[in-house]
Amino acid sequence: MQIIFLIRFATAAALGTSALGGEVWIAAVAWLLATLAAYVFNGVMDVTEDRANGSTRPISRGALPVPVAAGGVVVAGALALAIGGIVDAGGLLPVLILAHLACGYAYSGAPFYGKRRGSTAALLVLGMGVLTYAAGWQAAGAQGGVPVLLLGITMSLWMAGVGAVSKDLSDAEGDAAGGRKTPVVIWGDRRVRILVSLNAVLIAAGYLIAAKLFAPTLVPSAIVLGAGAVAVCVLSAATRGATTRDGRRAPYRAFMVTQYGVHLAVLGTLLLAGL
């Protein structure tokens, strides 16, 4: 999870500058620490659900004690804010880091428990995506314009409308045990698979049209997103009767692979353009 957040950050920065200097990478470390803090905090708060779902996350399987993990959350969050304040003193980056940490807390912690409802979970995931692209944009000197805006909005919608929803397909039992009212728990597996497929197609089609009209540099990545949307649709249909967690998780894996592919396509296009 931390790697894809780092790639999002770096791709937004690369769209705004021809060379990623040292300050950009220091800012990226700060963002990585903030993401790590949010992820580990989620693991601390999800022990009951993760164990019910058979998750292999370190905290749920006992490899990382909860007190140690909780202490790591505080240290990582504090370091993220400190580094962000140093590398962008008086700038926007520390505010974005603080907002990112706040979204991570609101997703998992009291009194918000955003993870327990599909709508709030999707909104917070959307927010964390937008903040990541904004942070990369800020670290690169607030350059990049329309391509950064288009990529950031599209892939944040991909996170919220495809990733945040398809993730729940494999975790319905544990989510119900933990008191969550996710789309799968409320609407059922079949309807959620249809929703995920529709979202994937609409987001990919919108991105391709917008890229062709406003940011041709992004067209190769839009083609990759289209292929990923097809994969999500096919796997959502093909694994409808899956009985194992791995089988039910296939659409989410397609979502993740597509994310990597889209960002690598953007970076590859920029590299070829600079040769």
C-alpha positions in Angstrom: 0.0 0.0 0.0 2.8 2.4 0.8 4.5 1.8 -2.5 1.5 2.8 -4.6 1.0 6.0 -2.6 4.7 6.8 -3.2 4.2 6.1 -6.9 1.1 8.4 -7.0 3.1 11.2 -5.3 6.1 10.7 -7.6 4.0 10.7 -10.8 2.2 13.9 -9.9 5.6 15.5 -9.2 7.1 14.2 -12.4 4.3 15.7 -14.4 5.3 19.1 -13.0 9.1 19.0 -13.3 11.7 17.5 -15.7 13.9 16.3 -12.8 12.9 15.1 -9.4 15.4 16.8 -7.1 16.5 16.0 -3.6 13.8 18.1 -2.0 11.1 16.3 -3.9 12.4 13.0 -2.6 12.6 14.2 1.0 9.0 15.4 0.7 8.2 11.9 -0.7 9.7 10.3 2.4 7.5 12.6 4.6 4.4 11.5 2.6 5.5 7.8 2.9 5.7 8.1 6.6 2.3 9.7 6.8 0.8 6.9 4.7 2.6 4.3 6.9 1.1 5.9 10.0 -2.4 5.8 8.6 -2.0 2.1 7.4 -0.6 0.8 10.7 -3.3 2.7 12.6 -5.9 1.0 10.5 -4.3 -2.4 11.3 -4.4 -1.6 15.0 -8.1 -0.8 14.8 -9.0 -3.7 12.4 -7.7 -6.6 14.5 -11.1 -8.1 15.1 -12.2 -7.9 11.5 -8.8 -9.0 10.1 -8.7 -12.1 12.3 -12.3 -13.0 11.3 -11.4 -12.6 7.6 -8.2 -14.7 7.9 -6.0 -11.7 7.0 -2.2 -12.2 7.2 -1.4 -8.6 8.2 1.3 -8.5 10.8 -0.8 -7.1 13.7 -3.7 -9.5 13.1 -1.5 -12.5 13.1 0.4 -11.4 16.2 3.8 -10.7 14.6 3.6 -7.0 15.5 2.3 -6.3 19.0 -0.5 -3.7 19.2 1.4 -1.4 21.7 4.5 -1.4 19.4 2.4 -0.7 16.4 0.5 2.2 18.1 3.8 3.7 19.2 5.0 3.4 15.6 2.0 5.3 14.4 2.8 8.3 16.6 6.5 8.3 15.6 5.8 8.0 11.9 3.1 10.7 12.0 5.4 13.1 14.0 8.3 12.5 11.7 6.1 13.1 8.6 5.0 16.5 9.9 8.5 17.5 11.0 10.1 16.6 7.7 7.3 18.2 5.8 7.7 21.4 7.8 11.5 21.5 7.1 11.4 20.8 3.4 8.5 23.1 2.7 8.6 25.7 5.6 5.7 28.0 5.4 4.3 26.1 2.4 1.3 23.9 1.7 3.0 20.5 2.2 2.7 20.3 6.1 -1.0 21.2 5.8 -1.5 18.4 3.2 0.3 15.9 5.5 -1.8 16.9 8.4 -5.0 16.5 6.4 -3.7 13.1 5.1 -3.2 11.9 8.7 -6.6 13.3 9.7 -8.3 11.3 6.9 -6.4 8.2 8.0 -7.6 8.7 11.6 -11.2 9.4 10.6 -11.2 6.2 8.4 -10.4 4.0 11.4 -10.7 5.8 14.6 -13.4 7.0 17.1 -15.8 8.8 16.9 -15.8 8.7 13.1 -15.1 5.1 12.2 -15.5 6.0 8.5 -14.5 2.4 7.5 -17.8 1.2 8.9 -20.0 2.8 6.1 -19.4 2.5 2.4 -20.1 6.2 1.7 -17.7 7.6 4.3 -15.1 5.0 3.5 -15.2 6.0 -0.2 -15.1 9.7 0.6 -12.1 9.4 2.8 -10.3 7.2 0.3 -11.1 9.7 -2.4 -9.7 12.5 -0.1 -6.5 10.7 0.6 -6.0 10.1 -3.1 -6.6 13.8 -4.0 -4.2 14.9 -1.2 -1.5 12.6 -2.4 -1.5 14.0 -5.9 -1.8 17.5 -4.5 1.3 16.8 -2.3 3.3 15.6 -5.3 2.2 18.7 -7.3 3.2 21.0 -4.4 6.6 19.3 -3.9 7.4 19.8 -7.6 6.8 23.6 -7.3 3.0 23.6 -8.0 3.7 22.7 -11.7 1.9 20.3 -14.0 -1.5 22.0 -14.5 -4.2 20.0 -16.3 -2.3 16.7 -16.6 -1.8 16.5 -12.8 -5.4 17.6 -12.2 -6.8 15.0 -14.6 -4.7 12.1 -13.4 -5.3 13.0 -9.8 -9.1 13.2 -10.1 -9.3 10.1 -12.2 -7.2 7.8 -10.1 -8.7 9.1 -6.9 -12.1 8.2 -8.3 -10.6 4.8 -9.3 -9.5 4.3 -5.6 -12.9 5.3 -4.2 -15.3 3.8 -6.8 -13.4 0.6 -7.6 -10.8 -0.1 -5.0 -12.6 0.8 -1.8 -15.7 -1.2 -3.0 -14.1 -4.2 -4.5 -11.8 -4.7 -1.4 -14.9 -5.5 0.6 -15.9 -8.5 -1.6 -13.4 -10.7 0.2 -14.1 -9.4 3.7 -17.9 -9.5 4.1 -17.9 -12.0 7.0 -15.4 -10.1 9.1 -16.9 -6.7 8.3 -20.3 -7.9 9.5 -18.7 -9.3 12.7 -17.0 -5.9 13.3 -20.3 -4.0 12.9 -19.5 -2.5 9.5 -22.2 -1.5 7.1 -20.2 -1.9 3.9 -21.9 -2.1 0.4 -21.4 -5.9 0.4 -23.0 -6.3 3.8 -26.0 -4.1 2.9 -26.5 -4.8 -0.8 -25.0 -8.3 -1.3 -22.1 -9.6 -3.4 -23.9 -9.6 -6.8 -25.0 -5.9 -6.7 -21.6 -4.8 -5.6 -19.9 -6.6 -8.4 -22.2 -4.8 -10.9 -21.5 -1.5 -9.2 -17.7 -2.1 -9.3 -17.9 -3.0 -13.0 -20.0 0.1 -13.9 -17.7 2.4 -12.0 -14.6 1.0 -13.6 -16.0 1.4 -17.1 -17.3 5.0 -16.5 -14.1 6.2 -14.9 -11.9 4.7 -17.7 -14.1 6.0 -20.5 -14.2 9.5 -18.9 -10.4 9.5 -18.5 -9.8 8.5 -22.1 -12.1 11.2 -23.5 -10.6 13.9 -21.2 -7.1 12.9 -22.0 -7.6 13.1 -25.7 -9.2 16.5 -25.4 -7.1 18.2 -22.8 -3.9 16.2 -22.0 -2.6 14.0 -24.9 0.4 13.0 -22.8 -2.0 10.9 -20.7 -3.6 8.9 -23.5 -1.3 5.9 -23.2 -2.1 5.7 -19.5 -5.8 6.0 -20.4 -5.5 3.0 -22.6 -4.0 1.0 -19.8 -6.8 2.1 -17.5 -9.3 0.9 -20.1 -7.7 -2.5 -20.2 -7.8 -2.6 -16.4 -11.5 -1.7 -16.4 -12.1 -4.7 -18.7 -10.1 -6.9 -16.4 -12.1 -5.8 -13.4 -15.4 -6.5 -15.2 -14.3 -9.9 -16.4 -13.0 -11.0 -12.9 -16.0 -9.5 -11.1 -18.2 -11.8 -13.3 -15.9 -14.8 -13.3 -15.4 -15.0 -9.5 -19.0 -14.4 -8.5 -19.3 -17.9 -7.1 -15.8 -18.0 -5.6 -15.7 -19.7 -2.2 -12.1 -18.7 -1.2 -10.9 -15.3 0.0 -8.3 -15.3 -2.7 -10.9 -15.9 -5.4 -13.2 -13.2 -4.1 -10.3 -10.8 -4.0 -9.5 -11.1 -7.7 -11.3 -7.9 -8.8 -9.4 -5.9 -6.2 -6.1 -7.4 -7.4 -7.0 -6.2 -10.9 -7.7 -2.8 -9.5 -4.3 -2.7 -7.9 -2.4 -4.0 -10.9 -4.2 -1.4 -13.0 -3.1 1.4 -10.7 0.5 0.4 -11.1 0.1 0.1 -14.9 -1.4 3.6 -15.2 1.2 5.4 -13.3 4.1 3.5 -15.0 2.5 4.4 -18.3 2.6 8.1 -17.4 6.2 7.9 -16.2 7.2 5.9 -19.3 5.6 8.4 -21.6 7.4 11.3 -19.8 10.7 9.4 -20.1 10.3 8.8 -23.8 9.3 12.4 -24.4 12.5 13.6 -22.6 14.8 11.4 -24.7 
